[in-house]
Amino acid sequence: MVRWHRSRSGDVALRAGGLCLWALSYFAVARLVSLNLPPMKAGPLSFTLAFIGFVAASAGGLLLSLGRHLFDEVEVSARWRHRACVSVSSLTEQLSMNNIKEPALLVVGRDTDGSWTVRESAGMLLGRFASADAARRFVQTERGGQPQIAIASSAGTAPRIDGRLSLRVTDTTARSRA
């Protein structure tokens, strides 16, 4: 591909094109103003002139201000890059990939909508479930036989004390360590 836009003459041509587009925008808006249309009587011609004025002014401003830098490569952060393979992994795999410590506590509770939720000790929502059994099965699976991860529950109907859930530890191994 020829990089004509990298040269000085290409830069001048792009900026001159921006000036031409601004001139086109000026003439389109001037023609629109000269029509003296009442607000509710706008027809296709007035909408077309307004569209040409807006697009030409926007593109002209872009070309005039950026010139040859319009085609500069921009580094995209890893968050927005395309990922070819999307995989569903367990909580422990995700935490190890992100260098985050494993949670010491998984909390099964109910939210204000009545859904059963599973949260880690830091408060990150891990899942939302229709029943308590489904939430508990998810917690057992995520725990993966690691006894150092305790499981807490909000005792069924989410009793609240001063706006907070009252939690009770439901795992006997976690209770004996505490």
C-alpha positions as a printed Julia matrix, in Angstrom:
178×3 Matrix{Float64}:
   0.0     0.0    0.0
   1.34    3.4   -0.95
   1.62    5.72   2.01
   0.84    8.94   0.15
  -0.64   10.48   3.27
   2.69   10.34   5.12
   4.32   12.88   2.82
   4.22   16.62   3.32
   2.19   17.1    0.14
  -0.32   14.47   1.34
  -0.68   16.32   4.63
  -1.31   19.6    2.8
  -3.84   17.89   0.49
  -5.75   16.41   3.45
  -5.89   19.77   5.23
  -6.95   21.5    1.99
  -9.71   18.9    1.62
 -10.81   19.82   5.14
 -11.01   23.49   4.15
 -13.06   22.56   1.06
 -15.47   20.56   3.2
 -15.82   23.51   5.57
 -16.62   25.75   2.62
 -19.23   23.24   1.42
 -20.71   23.22   4.92
 -20.82   27.01   4.98
 -22.67   27.18   1.65
 -25.14   24.45   2.66
 -25.97   26.16   5.96
 -26.14   29.58   4.25
 -28.61   28.18   1.71
 -30.64   26.62   4.56
 -30.8    29.96   6.39
 -31.81   31.8    3.22
 -34.87   29.55   2.85
 -36.49   31.3    5.88
 -38.66   28.29   6.69
 -40.92   28.26   9.75
 -39.92   25.54  12.23
 -42.77   23.14  11.42
 -42.57   23.53   7.61
 -39.17   21.88   7.03
 -39.12   19.62   3.99
 -36.66   17.16   2.42
 -34.51   19.95   0.95
 -33.96   21.58   4.34
 -33.11   18.25   6.0
 -30.68   17.43   3.19
 -28.97   20.81   3.5
 -28.72   20.41   7.28
 -27.26   16.92   6.85
 -24.69   18.11   4.31
 -23.76   21.04   6.54
 -23.28   18.86   9.61
 -21.34   16.05   7.91
 -19.14   18.39   5.87
 -18.3    20.53   8.91
 -17.48   17.46  11.02
 -15.33   15.76   8.38
 -13.69   19.08   7.41
 -12.77   19.82  11.01
 -11.32   16.36  11.39
  -9.22   16.6    8.23
  -8.12   20.15   8.97
  -7.04   19.44  12.54
  -5.44   16.0   12.07
  -4.18   16.0    8.49
  -1.74   13.12   7.98
  -2.13   12.03  11.61
  -5.63   10.83  10.78
  -4.06    7.53   9.71
  -1.75    7.05  12.71
  -1.9     3.63  14.33
  -3.33    3.6   17.83
  -2.46    0.95  20.38
  -5.58   -0.7   21.73
  -5.52   -1.81  25.35
  -5.75   -5.51  26.11
  -9.26   -5.07  27.47
 -10.64   -4.1   24.04
  -8.61   -6.46  21.84
 -10.36   -9.26  20.01
 -10.18  -12.61  21.8
 -10.37  -15.57  19.47
 -11.29  -18.14  22.1
 -13.75  -17.58  24.91
 -13.59  -20.22  27.57
 -15.63  -20.77  30.68
 -13.37  -21.61  33.57
 -13.82  -22.15  37.24
 -13.46  -19.46  39.86
 -10.07  -20.73  41.01
  -8.69  -20.69  37.45
  -9.94  -17.12  36.9
  -8.46  -15.95  40.17
  -5.1   -17.59  39.45
  -4.98  -16.05  35.96
  -5.62  -12.58  37.41
  -3.16  -13.08  40.31
  -5.93  -12.57  42.84
  -5.93  -14.38  46.14
  -8.57  -17.05  46.44
 -11.56  -16.0   48.51
 -11.62  -17.15  52.1
 -15.41  -17.07  52.2
 -18.19  -17.73  49.69
 -21.52  -16.22  50.75
 -24.86  -17.67  49.63
 -27.68  -15.19  50.15
 -30.73  -13.5   48.68
 -30.84  -10.16  46.97
 -33.69   -7.66  47.04
 -35.3    -9.32  43.98
 -35.55  -12.63  45.81
 -32.89  -14.36  43.7
 -30.23  -16.46  45.37
 -26.75  -15.05  44.91
 -23.22  -16.24  45.52
 -20.61  -13.65  46.4
 -16.98  -13.91  47.39
 -15.66  -12.32  50.57
 -14.54   -9.19  48.67
 -18.14   -8.68  47.5
 -17.77   -9.7   43.84
 -20.95  -11.34  42.53
 -20.16  -14.82  41.22
 -23.63  -15.99  40.26
 -27.39  -15.54  40.57
 -29.68  -18.55  40.94
 -33.38  -19.37  41.1
 -33.1   -21.72  44.09
 -30.96  -22.12  47.18
 -30.01  -25.67  46.17
 -28.63  -24.48  42.84
 -26.59  -21.8   44.59
 -25.22  -24.32  47.1
 -24.29  -26.77  44.32
 -22.46  -23.96  42.54
 -20.57  -23.08  45.74
 -19.56  -26.7   46.3
 -18.32  -26.93  42.72
 -16.39  -23.67  42.96
 -14.91  -24.69  46.27
 -13.43  -27.74  44.58
 -12.65  -29.65  47.76
 -10.54  -26.87  49.26
 -11.42  -26.8   52.96
  -9.74  -23.41  53.51
 -12.63  -21.75  51.65
 -15.54  -21.33  54.06
 -19.18  -21.16  53.0
 -21.68  -18.85  54.69
 -25.43  -18.62  54.23
 -28.01  -15.99  55.07
 -30.38  -18.51  56.72
 -33.15  -18.7   54.14
 -35.16  -15.49  54.03
 -32.31  -13.03  54.36
 -32.93  -11.62  57.84
 -31.55   -8.11  58.09
 -30.01   -6.42  61.08
 -29.44   -2.66  60.58
 -29.54   -3.08  56.81
 -27.02   -5.92  56.72
 -27.5    -9.62  56.13
 -26.92  -11.75  59.2
 -24.67  -14.61  58.14
 -24.05  -17.96  59.68
 -21.23  -20.32  58.71
 -22.69  -23.54  57.27
 -19.49  -25.52  56.8
 -18.29  -27.48  59.83
 -14.61  -27.5   58.8
 -14.61  -23.71  58.47
 -16.36  -23.39  61.84
 -13.75  -25.53  63.59
 -10.9   -23.38  62.21
 -12.49  -20.1   63.32
